[in-house]
Amino acid sequence: MRTFTLIALLLAAAGAGADTDSLTNQLRGCASLDKDSERLACYDALSGSLDERAERDFGREQERIAEEAPDSMQAKIDDIGEAAYGKLVFTLDNGQVWRQNDSTRVIWDEGDTVVVERALFGSFMMKKVGGARSMRVKRLK
């Protein structure tokens, strides 16, 4: 009976309140259940709502991704290269590669820790931790 109640609640949440609770949070909720049967019922209920969710969110996928992504991340510079027109290319210790998009001059070295933050209109700004200068960057990899 408890499992049936859980399934009914999840179906109601997946259908009616899907906008208030992201799929990521719902999956984390399922993963936190201790009993295997309840966890499986939770995942089954969520999978049943995926087609409906995909149809409802058609054309707004980027909005959902941006809402669930962090606002910033911190990493160390592994390598600094140069691209066309003297633009810098940064390879970070997490494997990401970012290219400078503006003409800001900075003096950064390999091993420096940088923060990449979201900016307006889907752009990103990179700055050295403890530094004041920032530059607009675009992720290549």
NORKAGI-V312784 format. One record per residue. N is the residue number from 1. NEAR is the number of other ideal C-beta (glycine too) atoms within 10 Angstrom. D_FIRST is the distance of its C-alpha to the first C-alpha in Angstrom with 2 decimals. Layout:
BEGIN
n: <N	N>
near: <NEAR	NEAR>
d_first: <D_FIRST	D_FIRST>
END
This chain:
BEGIN
n: <1	2	3	4	5	6	7	8	9	10	11	12	13	14	15	16	17	18	19	20	21	22	23	24	25	26	27	28	29	30	31	32	33	34	35	36	37	38	39	40	41	42	43	44	45	46	47	48	49	50	51	52	53	54	55	56	57	58	59	60	61	62	63	64	65	66	67	68	69	70	71	72	73	74	75	76	77	78	79	80	81	82	83	84	85	86	87	88	89	90	91	92	93	94	95	96	97	98	99	100	101	102	103	104	105	106	107	108	109	110	111	112	113	114	115	116	117	118	119	120	121	122	123	124	125	126	127	128	129	130	131	132	133	134	135	136	137	138	139	140	141>
near: <5	9	13	9	9	18	16	11	12	21	15	11	17	20	13	9	10	17	10	8	12	13	16	11	10	20	13	10	15	17	10	9	15	6	12	8	11	15	16	13	18	23	16	13	21	20	10	14	18	11	9	12	16	10	8	11	14	8	6	9	10	9	10	15	9	11	9	11	9	8	7	11	15	12	18	13	20	15	11	14	11	10	11	7	7	9	16	19	16	24	18	20	12	10	9	15	16	22	17	21	15	11	10	15	9	16	8	18	8	11	9	16	15	22	16	21	15	14	13	6	4	8	13	18	18	25	19	18	10	8	14	6	12	19	22	15	25	12	10	12	9>
d_first: <0.00	3.80	5.44	5.12	6.32	8.67	9.97	10.67	12.46	14.34	15.48	16.72	18.47	19.96	21.36	22.45	23.14	24.37	27.83	26.94	25.07	26.80	25.34	26.62	24.68	21.42	22.16	22.97	19.65	17.89	20.45	19.78	16.23	16.67	14.08	15.37	12.25	11.14	14.86	15.28	12.54	14.32	17.67	16.81	15.87	19.15	21.19	20.39	22.01	25.12	27.26	26.68	27.47	30.57	31.88	31.41	33.10	35.88	39.13	37.61	36.50	39.13	37.94	34.46	36.07	38.46	35.77	33.88	37.10	38.81	41.88	44.12	44.54	47.13	48.96	52.36	55.02	55.77	58.43	60.39	62.04	64.00	63.29	65.58	67.54	67.02	63.29	61.44	58.57	56.28	54.26	51.70	50.36	46.90	48.54	48.67	52.00	53.12	56.37	58.31	58.46	61.04	64.45	63.58	65.56	63.80	64.86	61.84	61.96	59.78	57.55	57.17	53.68	52.78	50.02	48.99	47.61	46.45	49.15	49.66	49.06	47.14	49.97	50.00	52.39	53.28	55.03	56.09	54.29	56.67	58.77	59.49	60.14	57.47	57.72	55.78	54.28	52.51	50.22	51.69	49.30>
END
